[in-house]
Amino acid sequence: MSDIRATTISDAAGTGPITLTGQSAAKAWASFNGTASPLSLEDSFNTSSLTDNGAGNHHVNFTNNMNNAYYYANADANATRIANAEGREASRVQIRIANSSGTGVDRAGTRAITVGDLA
């Protein structure tokens, strides 16, 4: 068995890291505390900011847009019965978190992931 070890994998020109545009890998993800005010990212990839639209209703805004609104997105949150990724746009995805009664709630440990093609 062989190992490949590298610090950086450069693009063909050698001027920067490769970009994930054709591979089947997450193109954006975010982890944040939905109870914080203001919302702030705990960790992320290709996520520029968050928008708080009310209890359990957040937009995850992308740094680099998706190719269109037909990508896959999913969300989850700690101790939550309902977590959905909906309202997809090329520049952002809407995350909704609710309790078992369907009422929107803010939760710590909210996460979202997006898979598809970048613009």
C-alpha positions in Angstrom: 0.0 0.0 0.0 1.2 3.5 -0.8 0.7 6.8 0.9 0.4 10.2 -0.8 1.5 13.0 1.5 1.4 16.6 0.4 1.1 20.0 2.1 -0.5 21.7 -1.0 -1.8 20.4 -4.3 -1.3 23.2 -6.8 -3.2 24.0 -10.0 -1.7 23.3 -13.4 0.0 26.8 -13.5 1.5 26.3 -10.0 -0.1 29.5 -8.8 -2.5 28.3 -6.3 -4.4 25.4 -4.8 -6.7 23.3 -7.1 -10.4 24.2 -7.1 -13.1 21.7 -6.6 -15.4 22.4 -9.5 -16.1 19.0 -11.1 -15.5 16.6 -8.3 -18.2 15.2 -6.1 -17.3 16.9 -2.9 -19.0 19.4 -0.5 -18.9 22.8 -2.1 -20.0 24.6 1.0 -20.7 23.8 4.6 -21.3 25.8 7.8 -21.4 25.1 11.5 -22.9 27.8 13.8 -24.7 28.4 17.1 -28.3 29.4 16.1 -28.9 30.9 19.6 -26.1 33.4 19.3 -26.9 37.1 18.6 -25.6 38.1 16.2 -25.1 34.8 14.4 -21.5 33.9 13.7 -19.8 31.0 12.0 -18.0 28.5 14.2 -16.4 26.9 11.2 -17.2 26.8 7.5 -16.1 26.3 3.9 -17.3 28.6 1.1 -19.6 30.4 3.4 -19.4 34.2 3.6 -22.0 35.0 6.3 -25.3 34.0 7.9 -28.6 35.9 8.0 -31.0 35.5 10.9 -34.6 35.6 9.6 -36.3 34.7 12.9 -36.6 31.7 15.2 -35.1 28.7 13.4 -34.9 30.5 10.0 -31.4 31.3 8.7 -29.7 31.9 5.3 -26.3 30.5 4.7 -24.7 32.8 2.2 -22.0 31.4 -0.1 -18.7 33.0 -0.8 -18.7 31.5 -4.4 -22.1 30.9 -5.9 -23.4 27.6 -6.9 -24.0 27.0 -10.7 -27.8 27.1 -10.2 -30.5 26.4 -7.5 -30.7 22.7 -8.2 -27.9 21.5 -5.9 -28.3 19.2 -2.9 -28.3 20.8 0.6 -29.0 19.3 4.0 -29.2 20.6 7.6 -29.2 19.3 11.1 -29.1 20.8 14.6 -28.6 19.3 18.1 -31.7 18.0 19.9 -34.0 18.9 17.0 -36.8 16.9 15.4 -37.0 18.9 12.2 -34.2 20.4 10.2 -34.6 21.3 6.5 -32.5 23.0 3.8 -34.9 24.8 1.5 -35.3 28.0 -0.4 -32.2 27.3 -2.6 -30.7 30.1 -4.6 -27.3 30.2 -6.4 -26.0 32.5 -3.7 -27.5 31.0 -0.6 -29.6 28.3 1.0 -32.3 28.7 3.7 -32.1 26.5 6.8 -35.2 25.9 8.9 -35.0 24.3 12.4 -38.1 23.4 14.3 -39.2 21.4 17.4 -41.5 18.4 17.3 -44.5 20.7 17.1 -43.2 22.4 14.0 -42.4 25.7 15.8 -39.2 27.4 14.6 -36.5 27.2 17.2 -32.9 28.4 17.4 -30.4 25.7 18.3 -26.7 25.5 19.1 -24.9 23.0 16.9 -26.7 24.0 13.7 -25.0 22.6 10.5 -25.6 22.8 6.8 -23.9 21.1 3.8 -24.2 21.8 0.1 -23.1 19.5 -2.8 -23.3 20.5 -6.5 -21.5 22.5 -9.1 -20.0 25.9 -8.5 -20.7 28.7 -11.0 
